[in-house]
Amino acid sequence: MTPLLRLKLRCVGAGLTGWLLLANPRLVRAGTVASYKYEDYREAGGRIAVQTQSALLEQDLTPDLHVKVTGVIDAIAGATPNGQPAPAGSDQVVLTEMHDRRKAWSAELADDISPATLVLGVANSRESDYVSTGWSLNALTAFNQKNTTLRLGVAGTDDDVKVFYQPAWTKKRTFDFITGFTQLLDANTMVAGDFGWGRATGYLSDPYKLVQKSVEVAPGVFLPITYGENRPDWRDKWTLRVALNRAFADLHGALESSYRFYHDTFGTNAHTFELTWLQRLGAKFILQPELRLYEQSAADFYHYQLDQTSIVPAFGPPRSQGPFYSSDYRVSSLRTSTVGLKAVWQVAAHLRLDLALEQYVMRGRDGVTPQSAYPRATIVTAGMQLSW
């Protein structure tokens, strides 16, 4: 089974390091905060279903010292494409049943050391075949009468991957760097931007994904043979993100917008657009319609099947010298859209409830991979937050 974080079908560059690094340290503290969130991710057609429960506790230890602890439990079950092409006469790719459970926790300690805030984070995530340990360090400083903030961050993970055809667990490591800023242009407008670079090394293949090639076993007799995929054992990635947020006092609303460009040495280019409108309804309600559009090109080594290529696959562990090949639809050329609506109810000064519904659709763009490989999902999220 693939690691659960990647199975939730976010963009190709996502992973544990993402939230360790990109979570924005807060300059403003708010005493004690406790929250709980439940999410149900369910793909159509009996495919993958993920149920996630998370709890968070934030506490001021001193006026300058703040701690945040998060715990997460995921349960996953269902069917997912294993990389084999659809049988002759069908457009339904081959699916494989899977199930697993993930337990994860993270902790952050923030210290306001004038003129900067330093945030140290650690995290651990465990599945039956994947164990990830992460760390992060962010520095955030504000100046220009707190109208400008600058951020610098580094993060890394040390992961162990269980591969069924190898006697020992294999290693995967990541390192990420980010720098960014936010700038208030006026009382209603803020712009932000950041640049990130990251490197992953070690076992980057998916031990449960296959490729298929017809092999001549006798003169004129061909049999479809499956092999484990083989990806490069290192990857560099670059990201550039810009954002614009603006409040509209007359409408009692605000717009949040962003664009993100992603490129990596696998040959993938990706674009992400996000729009959120926050509409206040009275003193206690906020409605948030949301739109997220994502598009990526295929990795250089993606092939729906190998019959039309000169690639000669081999059995056994990944080979760093190549050739490289994968039939995992998640590294193909694809487009996704997410449309959602979130409602927030400020029940009382110290109690907030929220409920969100999202529709997620992924479509292939190469004209070769059947659309049956790509999922559609409904995501329901409910949360509660207490503060004092």
Helices and strands as residue ranges (DSSP letters): H 4-7, H 16-22, E 32-43, G 44-46, E 49-60, E 65-81, E 95-113, E 116-126, E 130-143, E 148-161, E 170-186, E 189-202, E 210-218, E 221-228, E 234-248, G 249-251, E 253-264, E 269-281, E 285-296, G 329-331, E 334-348, E 351-364, G 371-373, E 376-387
